[in-house]
């Protein structure tokens, strides 16, 4: 385990990334096997192996912050402008930027921009690049951290020159490196597997992420960075739901598949920020990919002759609360009295009503 940990914590290592993806795949496979063979004589040892894997894959807490001297902080004016922008504050709340180096600041700003409407985000991406270029840096689309997903996409570029900062991208190659599903799996299963891997990686690098998954904790929106046990439970539940969805697709029973997909879509949309991302932000649009896939699954059930209706709950909370249950309330973000994000869709399946779940802004 010592050498595994040493490789996993090696900075900017492609081998370290490959090992991490592979370990996530092993973890998922063992969990699936445990569910299929609960009486296996190796089950108890398997629990210990999974615990060791969780420990290995848990992000390191950096004990000492690297602080760049103020006279060397090239992007300090960008920080001040970003923190003081009232329009950004509508979507991000009143928390200030926490970075102490130019590289960290570049990443923190761009990750926050993933949560605001795309038009506003694009304006600030250009501002950030202009500021960096004035300081002698240039955008670098090659110097990026690879996140596993089913497509390639530069989320934001890195910087080189007077400032060295790693950017972020979605990587199809990183997704297929992990081998957690067969290549002949359906398009929808590929999408769910990519969300599983992508969310696991995002949780490692983004300290502002929360979860609102009811089956893990039903009474609040929980910060993941400060509560590693909640982080583990959220990922474990995600993996379990993914395996159940994959089994349902193999059985090819439309309603079983639909119910599994509704649970899976809830897990995907329950990874949130506070306040939640704007619906037409990069993050909001990414989560909507799950909703579009869920609609295809519902349409297949309808075409098979079942009475099915699903509804994403949005708008004024008073208008939709009859279709939801165990909702969560925040006093920031959005418009008072409106839904901030739909965690779980409302569904009616052959006259059975299954409530949805939302986060809404208090009307006070």
PyMOL commands that set and color helices and strands:
alter all, ss='L'
color gray80, all
select helices_A, chain A and resi 2-8+14-36+43-57+70-72+76-84+86-92+102-113+118-134+172-177+187-205+228-251+254-269+282-303+317-323
alter helices_A, ss='H'
color red, helices_A
select strands_A, chain A and resi 137-140+144-148+153-156+158-161+167-171+210-211+222-223+271-272+308-311+328-330+339-344+346-349+352-354+357-361
alter strands_A, ss='S'
color yellow, strands_A
deselect
rebuild
show_as cartoon
